Structures are given as structure tokens and as C-alpha cells.
Amino acid sequence: MKDKCGIVGIHSKDSSKDVSHLIYYGLYALQHRGQESAGIATHNINFGLNYHCGMGLVTDVFNNALIKSLAGNVGIGHVRYSTTGASKLESSQPFFTDLNDGFIAIAHNGDIVNSGALRDELSKKGYEFKSDTDSEVVCYLIKEEHKEETDILKIIDNVSQKLIGSYSLVILINDELYVLRDPMAMKPLVLGETEDFYVVASESVAFDVMNAELIRDFKPGELIYFKDNKINSYILPSAKGSKLAHCMFEYVYFARPDSVIDEKSVYNTRLKIGEALYEEFPIDADLVLPVPDSSIPAAIGYARASGIPYGEGLIKNRYVGRTFIMPTQAEREIAVRLKVNPLRHELKGKRVVVIDDSIVRGTTSESLVKILKAAGAKEVHMLIGCPPVMAPCFYGVAMATKEELIAANMSIEDIRQKLGAETLGYISIESLVKAIGIDESKLCLGCLNEDYPTEIPDDLEAESYYDYYNRLSDSEDEE
């Protein structure tokens, strides 16, 4: 699974102070949220818009010369995974367009469920799209609203009322930075400060590298802007009374464990997930090991609760990026072996509890069990820190279609037999909610129980949002 995306915004308290280098380091800290492309847009008081995007990792896209050329007193940055739109340069962010005598640039984390209909409306009004992403749709919606309204706060509120889905946005309008979290607060967004800068980012880990102080999370439907060297907060009138739907996968998998999201430590949450797994599945074994890296805290939690030694049985190759989709099972198993390699002397003859964060299609888990047993493990007990994924996500998580989701089509016992594990146990929804520490009514659990927090357009229900937009992109490329 892949999440879309990571965003950073920085406003200098002194117009002579450059923000580009800090945006770069912030994006570097958020690299786990997107590895397909990266981009930075800044405003320079002498030259106006500075902009650069490229495909690949942050270190692939930028060098010292480029960062210096992006010097400005306010700016935004983005790292991307493609959940809406194809993986190509035209879809990289930030997006920008002219706005009267100036410009608007925007970067987005999330997915707009109704962006297809909004895109069609804008196309009929003469807007030409260079990409197939929903983020460009939001950019043009703001431009369209600006024709009738000059108050930026009202413009953003009007646009927000048209959007269905998840969105954390950093918006650069000339030398002004506006930052918005959607009314359901589905995607994380935090506010921080240094002596010289106001900073915003998808996760608090971006502040650590900047040596910035975490002030707080954005409130649901909160729009923050910076004026007269002050933090100005505006709650969108249309957002008041909205249902909350924090994405549970941020705590299970996506966020870095050293992040704090909505006042909850991700690391502590994952420790509690491991403890809950032991309460639900107390297994007699010799070793507890994680599927690296996101499952490490949960495995530590299980080991502490059970008293079974924690160890490393799988070593991750950290130099492997995204592998191509392999056409055969044998090649898919090769892809797994590229990413992890067993420690045979640690595994031989042992009964191992393997902690993983989730199972989607099941192909990786099946390959892992084979690898562990081929390395000499006597028994493999697979425990999963996320309940069975029963349905696709439409809010920014690239998952399989429902037909490809193994838990939507097979019983847990049938899955266990397919994987070849002695045990297969999923944490319950109740235990997961307790570990996160947020009331179930304030979490998005749609991929687990199909109780989505928004309406889903009929044409999206049969397939994942990711596949829908890839299909749209493919058809446009053919044209």
C-alpha cells in the first residue's frame, strides 16, 4: 500500500530569510510518504515564483545549485506517491497557475472523491489540464472562485464546500501562505515554529530535522495563514459540526514511528498494537520478529508482553525502491527476496511469531512464510497489526480492488492455509481502536468495514480509486 503524499510549507518572519533549504530538509524527512516525485515552489520578493519538480527521491531531484535558485521568503514542497493520476512528471507537485497579475501554487495530501465531476465542470469552462490528478482540480477551482470573490478566506471556504474526500493543502498565493486541513481531519497536518520561521508539515518528524517546536495539530476544517508575523486561524464556517474521520492507517503503517499525530505517539500506538496482539493470540514460541520496518514497534510490544525474546530474522535491503509488478508468482517471490533476506542461524529450528502491519493481496505474506521456512524456521505464526482489509480506500491509499483483496474473498482459515503458516491472527477492530486511543466514531475504518465517511460515486464503487484514475490516464495517453 502507498499513501499520497507529504507536504511542507514555510513562512519566514523576516523577508530576507530563505526557506528553500528548510523545505528540502522537511521533504527529506517525509520521504517515506512519497518516493515518485518531489517539488518545491517559493516566492522571491525580487523575482516572484521560483519552481522546480522532478521524478524520483528528494536527493535525485534537488542539488545545492537548485536549492539556491529556489531562494524565497515563503514556499511549499511536496513528495508524491501516485494514488490519483499516473506516475509522470506532469503529475508532480506543486501545481501552479497564473492568478491575475500573480500566481497560485498548491500541494495536496489526500484524494478528492468527486474530482472527476469537478474536472468535467472546469473543462467545460475552458480549463485545460496538464495532468490527471485531483490536486490540479483544486488549483483551478480556486482560480475560478477568484473571478467572483477577492476574499481568500471565503474563496477557500467556497472551494472546500465542493470537495468530497480527504485533503491537507498548502497554498501559496504570491507571498501569502494558506494551509488547510479538511473538515473530517482525515490526513495529518501539524503546525510548528522556529525563531525565524513558521512551519507546517504532514508529520511532526519534519520539524525535528528543522529544530522546530511542534505547536499543535491543525483542527478539523482549520485554515491557517500568516500575517504581520502572527499565526492566524480561521475555522471554515462550512466545516463546523462535521464528522471526524482520522485515517487509522497513519497509526498502523504510514506515519514514521517518531511522529506525533493528533496528540498520539505513533510509536506508542504500535507498541500497544503488539501488546493487544499478545492478548488476543498468546502463542508459545521461541522468537518474535517483525517484517521490517513499520512492524518493529508492534513486534517489540508483543515481545515485552509475552516475554518471548525479540529478534531480527529478516534483514531489509534499504536500497530497493519500488519493484515492478511481476507477471508471475516466481518473479513476485524474487521481488520479495530483493527486499528482505532471512538470518538463517537465527531461524533454524525455531518457532517464530512474525508481526506484520497488514495483509492486502497476500502475495508478499505467502512469499515471506516460504522464505522463513526455507531458512529453517520450524513454525511460523503470522500476526497482523491491522484487521482484515475488506474494501478499497478512496481517500488517498493505493490499495487493490475488492476482487484482489484476499480478506474480502477468503476466510481467515483459508488464508492461513494459503500462506502456509501455523497461525494467522488479525488484531480486532476493537483492540486497534483502543490502541490508537481515539474514539471509533472519529476514525475512518472504511477499508475494514465499508462504513465510509463520505458518499462514494457509483463509478468508483466497483474498483479502487487508484485503478480508476490509472484507467483514465491510460485512455488519455492513448488519445
N, C-alpha and C positions, 0 to 999 in steps of 0.2 A: 504494500500500500504506500501511497505517496500523498503528501499533503501539499497544498498550494497556499501559501508561499511564505516568504519572510519580508517584512517591511521595516524601514528605518526612516525617521525624519528628525532633522536637527535645525534649530533656530539659534543663531548667535545673539548674545546680549549686546555685543559690540560689533558693528557692521564691518570692522576691519579684521575680525577673526574669521578664519577659513574653516568650513565644516566638512570639506570633501574627504579629508583623511579619516575623520571620525566615522563618517558614513561607511567608508571602506571597511574599517575595523568592525563596525557593527554588523555589516553584512557577512563578514568573515565568521563572526560568532554565530550567525544564523544560517550558516551554510547547510546544516542538516535539514533545513526546511525547503531547500530547493537547490538543485545542482545542474539544471539545464541551461540557465542563463542568468545574467546579472546586469544591473544597470543603475546609473546614478544621474540625477538631474539637479542642478543647482542654479541659483540666481546670483549673478555677479552685478554689483552696483554700477560697474562701468560698461559691461558688455551684455547684460541681460541673461538669457538662457544659455547654460552650458549643459551638454548632454552626451552620454555615451552608454551604449548597451552592447553586449556580446554574448555569444554562446559559450557555455562551459562554466567552470568554477570561478569564484571571485578572483583567484590568483591567475587564472587564464585570461580573464577579461581585462584586468587593470594592471598597470605598472606605475612606477613613480612619475614618469612623464605625463601619463594620462591623468593621474590624480591631481598633479599640479595644474593641468589645463582645465580642470573642473573646479577650480577655486571659486568659492562663493560664500556669502554670509548666511544662506539658508538653503536647505536642499533635502532631497528624498532619495531613497535607494530601495532596491528590490532584488530578491533572489527567487527563482521560479522553478516549480515543477508544473508540467502541463496536465491539468485536470480538465480545463476547458480550452480548447484550441490546440493546434498541433505544436510540436516542438521545433520551432524555427525562429529565425531572428526577428521576423515581422511580429511575432507574438511576445517578444521580450518586453519588459517594462523597466522604467516608467513609460507610459504613453504621454504624448504632448500634442497640443494643437494651439493655433492662434486664438486669442480672445481679445477682441477689439484691437488696441494697439500693443497688447502684451501677449502673454501665453498662459496656458494651464498645463500642468503635468500631474500625472496621477499614478499611484501604485496601489495594488489591491491584494489582500489575502482573503480568499473565500470563493464562493460561487453564487452567482445570481441565477436563480432557478428560471426566472421568466425572461432572461436576457434575449432569447430567440425572438420573442414577440416584440420586445423593445427595439431590437436591432432592425426588425422589419419596418417598424414605425419610423425610425430615424432614416432608413434608406429611402423611404417614400418622400421624406422631406429634403432629400438631396445629399445626405451624408454618405461619403464613400469610405469604406472600411479597408484598412490595410492588413488587418488580422481577423481571426475568427474567435477572439476572446471576449469574455463579458466585461473585462476591465476597460476596453476601448469604448464599449457601450456607455459605461458610466461617465467617461470623459466627455463624450458627445452630448449626453443628457444635460450635464452641467452647462455646456456651451449653449445648448438650445434654450434652457431656462434663463440664461443670462440675457437673451434677447428681450425678454419682457420684464425682468427683475434685476435690480442692481445690488440689492442687499444679499451678500454672500450667504449669510446665515439662513435666510429664507430660501435661497436657491437650493442649498444643500438639503434643507428640510423637505422641500418640494420633490427633489430627486429621490430622497430616501423613501418617500411615500409610494414611489413607483417600483421600488425594488423588493423582490421576494427572494430571500436566501440569506447567505452569510457574507459579511463584508467588514473588514477593517481597512480603512483607507487613509493614505497620506496624500494630501492635495496641495500642490504648490501653485499659487496664482500670483505670478510675478514675484514679489519679495515677501509674500504672506504665506504662512504655512497653516493649513487647517487639517485636523486629524479627527476621524470619526470611527466609532465602534457601533455596529448595528444594534438595533433595539433589543434583540434577543441575546446579545453578547456571545455569539457562537464562537467567534475566533478571539484569541487572546490579544490584548493590547495594553501596554504599560507606559507610564509617564515617569521621567526622571530628570535630573538636573546636575550640572557641574557648576563650577564657579563662573564659567564663561558661556555655557550653552544650556538650552532646554532640549531634551531628547525624548523621543518616543520610539517604541520598537514592538515587534511581535512578542518578544520574550525578554525577561529581565537579564538573561545572560549577556545580551548586547551591552548593557550598562556596565557590567563588571569589567569588560575589556576597556571601556572608556573611562573607568574610575568615576562613574556617575552614581549618584544616590537614587535608589528607587523611591519615588514618592508614593505612587499608588497605581492600581489598575484603573483603566477607563471604566466609567459607569455605563450601563446599557443605554444606547442612544445618545451618548455624550459626544459633543463636538467641542474640541479644544482648539483655540487659536492663541497666538502670542502677539501682544500689542503693548507698547510702552514698557517693554521688559517685564511683562506680567503674564501669568497663566490665566487665560480667560476661558471659563467653562460655560457651555450652553447645552442644556438638555433639549433635544428636539421635541417640540410640542406633540408631534405625531407619535413619539416613542413612549409617552407616558402610559403606564398600565400594560405594557407589552409583556408577553410571556417570556421568561428566560429559558435559554436552551444552550448552556455551555457544552462544547464538544467533549465527550468523555474520552475520546481517543488522544486528546492532548496529554492527559494524565497517564494513559496506558502506554503510549508509543511515541507520539510525535515530538513533544517538547523535550528539550535536554533535561536530564535529571537535576541539574543545578539551577533550573529556573523556578520561579515562584509565580503561579498563575492564580488570579483571583484569591490571593492571600493563602494559597495552599502550596506547600512544598511538593514539587513533583517527585523528588527522591523519597520523601517520607510516605507519599501515597503509594509508590511502588513497593516500598518495604511492607506496607500494610497489605497490599495485594498478595505478596508472598506469604505473610502470616495467615491471611484468610484461606489461601490455597491449602496450607497445612491443616487448618481446622476442618476443611471440607474433605481433604484427601490425605489423611495421615498414613504415609507409606513407609514400610520397613525397607531401608536401602542403605547403601554404603557411601554414596556421594550425591551431592546436589550441584548441578551445573547449569549455567544459563546458556541460552542461544545469544551470543554477543551481538550488539552491545546493550540494546534497550532493555533486555530482561535481567541484567545484572542485579539491580536493586531488589527485584522481586525474588530472585534466587537467594540473595543474602537473607531476605526476610524469612523465606521458607527454612533455610538452614538454621537460623537463630531460633526459630520457633520449634523446630524438630530436634535440634541437637545433632543432626547429621552433618558431617563435615562439608563445607563449601569448597569447590574446586573448579579448575578450568579443564574441561575436557574437549573444548572446541576453541581453536585459535582463529581469529578473524583476520583475513587479509585486508588491511585497510587501504590498499592501493587499487582495489577493484571498484570501479564505478558501476553504473547501471549495465547489466548484461542484456544482450539482445534476447528477444523472445525466441526460445529454441523450438524448432518444429517437432522434435522427437523427445520421448521421455529420457532416452540415454543422454542426449545433449543437455536437457534441463538438469540432469544429475551432475553433469560436468560443470554447469554454471554454479551449482550449489558448492561443489568441491573447490571451485575457484575462490569462493567467499569464505569458507570455513574448512579447517583441517583438524582431524582428531589427534589428541595426545594419547597414543596407543598404550604407553606404560601406565597412564593414569586410569584408563578404562578397562584394561584386561581383567576379566573375571569379576567385574563389579556390577552391582545393581545400582543403576543411576536414575535419579529424578531429574528430568530435563524441564526447565522452566522456559516457556516462550511467551511472547506478548500476545500473539493472536494466530489464528489459522484462517486463511481466506479460501484459496483453492485447494490447499492440502498437498500440493506437489512438493513444496520445499520441506514440509514436515516429513513426508514419506521418505524423501532422499536423506534427511538427517538421521532418521531411525536406521536406515540401511548403513549409513556411514558409521554410526556408533556401534552397531552390531558387528560390522566387518572389522572394526578396530578392537573387538574383543569384549564389549560390554555384555554381561550375562543377561541382564534385564534392562529394559528401557521403559520408564514410566513418564509419559508426557503430560505435563500440567500447563494449562493455558491461562494467562492473566487477564483474559477478556472473554466474556460469554460468547457463545456461538454467533458468528456473523450471519444473519439470516436474510439480509436485504442490502441492496446497494445504497451508497451515500450520494446525496445530491447537493451537498454543501461544501465541497472542496476536498474530498478524499477520493482519490482514484482507486476504485475497487472493481472487482469483476461484476459481470451481470449476475442476476439472481440464478440463472441456469448454471453458472460456473461456480457459485458459492457452495462449497461442499456441505456445509451445515444446513443449507436450505433444501438439500436433496437427499441427504442420508442421515440415519440415526447416529447417535454418538457411538454406539457399539459397532455399527457398520464402518464408521470412520476409523475406529481403533483397529479393526481387523485390516482395513486397507493400509493403514500406516505401518502395521506390524509391531505395534507397541503392546507391552503387557498391560498398561493402564493408559487411559485417556480421560483427563478430567478438566472441565472448564469451570472457572470461577462463576458463581451465580451472579445474576444482576444485583440481587440484594447485597451481597458481600462487596461487589465492586462499588456500589453507591456508598456503602459505609466506609470503604477505604478512601474514596475521594473526599468524603466529608461535606458534600453538597446535597441538598435535598433532591430526590429523584425528579420532582416536578420542575426543577431548574436545570436539568441536564438534557441534552439531545441523545436519545438512545434509539433513534430511528433505524439504524442498521442492525439493531439487536431485536427489536420488537415491532418494527414497521409503524410505530407511532411517531410520524414525522411532525415537527413543529410548524410546518407551513403546508399549504396546498402544493401538490406536485402536478405539473401539467400532464395531461393524458399521454402525450407523445414521449414523455420521459419515463413513464412507469414501467415499461417493458424492458428497459435497458438502463445501464448506468449512465450518468451524465457524461462521464469521461468518454464512453463509447459513442454516445450521441454526437458529441462535438467532433470527435475524430472522424466520424462518418460524414458530418457536414464539411469538415476540412477536406476530406478526400474528394468529395464531389466537386468542391470549388477548385481544387487543384486540377481535376480532370477537365473542367471547363476552360 
